[in-house]
């Protein structure tokens, strides 16, 4: 969506699975073209399976490209060993594998 000012729209259900909150800052890596960029997430319609680059970030990928979305969480020293990373793998239709 080139007409939006920025961001990445992600299905609310997928956001919850990955513990991503609205307007969270993320790093996105495009597997198809090697682009890497930072933006923020806005919630998309629940169940739509949408992952959509908006505004200027839309120039960083094409429909159907595979992307990796990275988010971070700050932890206290005592929490580090008890906080496993969360990895959500999706198929070509953005359904969990």
C-alpha positions as CSV (number, residue, x, y, z in Angstrom):
1,X,0.0,0.0,0.0
2,X,2.1,2.9,-1.3
3,X,-0.5,5.5,-0.1
4,X,0.1,4.8,3.6
5,X,2.8,6.7,5.4
6,X,4.8,3.7,6.5
7,X,4.6,0.5,8.5
8,X,3.9,-3.2,8.0
9,X,0.3,-4.5,8.4
10,X,0.1,-7.9,10.0
11,X,-3.0,-10.0,10.7
12,X,-3.9,-9.6,14.4
13,X,-3.9,-13.3,14.9
14,X,-0.4,-13.7,13.6
15,X,0.7,-10.7,15.8
16,X,-0.6,-12.5,18.9
17,X,1.1,-15.8,17.9
18,X,4.4,-13.9,17.7
19,X,3.8,-11.6,20.7
20,X,4.0,-8.5,18.6
21,X,2.0,-5.5,19.8
22,X,0.6,-2.7,17.7
23,X,3.1,-0.1,16.7
24,X,6.0,-2.3,17.9
25,X,9.3,-1.5,16.1
26,X,10.5,-4.5,13.9
27,X,13.3,-5.4,11.6
28,X,12.2,-7.0,8.3
29,X,14.5,-9.0,6.1
30,X,13.4,-9.9,2.6
31,X,14.6,-13.3,1.6
32,X,13.9,-12.7,-2.1
33,X,15.9,-9.5,-2.7
34,X,18.2,-9.2,0.4
35,X,16.6,-5.9,1.6
36,X,16.7,-5.2,5.3
37,X,14.7,-2.4,6.8
38,X,13.1,-1.2,10.1
39,X,9.5,-0.1,10.5
40,X,6.6,-0.5,12.9
41,X,3.6,-2.9,12.8
42,X,-0.1,-2.0,12.6
43,X,-2.8,-4.7,13.1
44,X,-4.5,-6.1,10.1
45,X,-7.9,-7.8,10.0
46,X,-8.0,-10.9,12.2
47,X,-7.9,-14.1,10.1
48,X,-6.9,-12.3,6.9
49,X,-3.3,-13.7,7.0
50,X,-2.2,-10.4,5.7
51,X,1.4,-9.3,5.8
52,X,1.6,-6.0,3.8
53,X,4.4,-3.5,3.4
54,X,3.1,0.1,3.4
55,X,4.3,3.5,2.3
56,X,8.0,3.7,1.4
57,X,8.7,0.2,2.8
58,X,6.4,-1.2,0.0
59,X,9.3,-0.5,-2.4
60,X,11.4,-3.0,-0.4
61,X,9.4,-6.1,-1.5
62,X,6.8,-7.5,-3.9
63,X,3.6,-9.5,-3.3
64,X,4.6,-13.1,-2.6
65,X,8.1,-12.3,-1.3
66,X,9.3,-14.3,1.8
67,X,10.1,-12.1,4.7
68,X,11.6,-12.6,8.1
69,X,10.2,-10.3,10.8
70,X,12.4,-9.8,13.9
71,X,11.2,-8.2,17.2
72,X,13.0,-7.8,20.5
73,X,12.3,-7.8,24.1
74,X,14.4,-6.4,26.9
75,X,15.0,-8.8,29.7
76,X,16.5,-8.6,33.2
77,X,19.6,-10.6,33.7
78,X,17.7,-13.3,35.7
79,X,15.1,-13.7,32.9
80,X,17.6,-14.5,30.1
81,X,17.9,-18.3,30.6
82,X,14.2,-18.7,31.0
83,X,13.0,-16.9,27.9
84,X,13.3,-19.0,24.8
85,X,13.0,-17.3,21.4
86,X,9.7,-17.6,19.6
87,X,9.8,-18.6,16.0
88,X,6.6,-18.7,13.9
89,X,6.9,-20.4,10.5
90,X,4.2,-19.8,7.9
91,X,3.4,-21.4,4.6
92,X,2.8,-19.6,1.3
93,X,-0.7,-18.6,2.4
94,X,0.7,-17.2,5.8
95,X,-0.8,-20.1,7.7
96,X,1.2,-21.5,10.6
97,X,3.2,-24.7,9.6
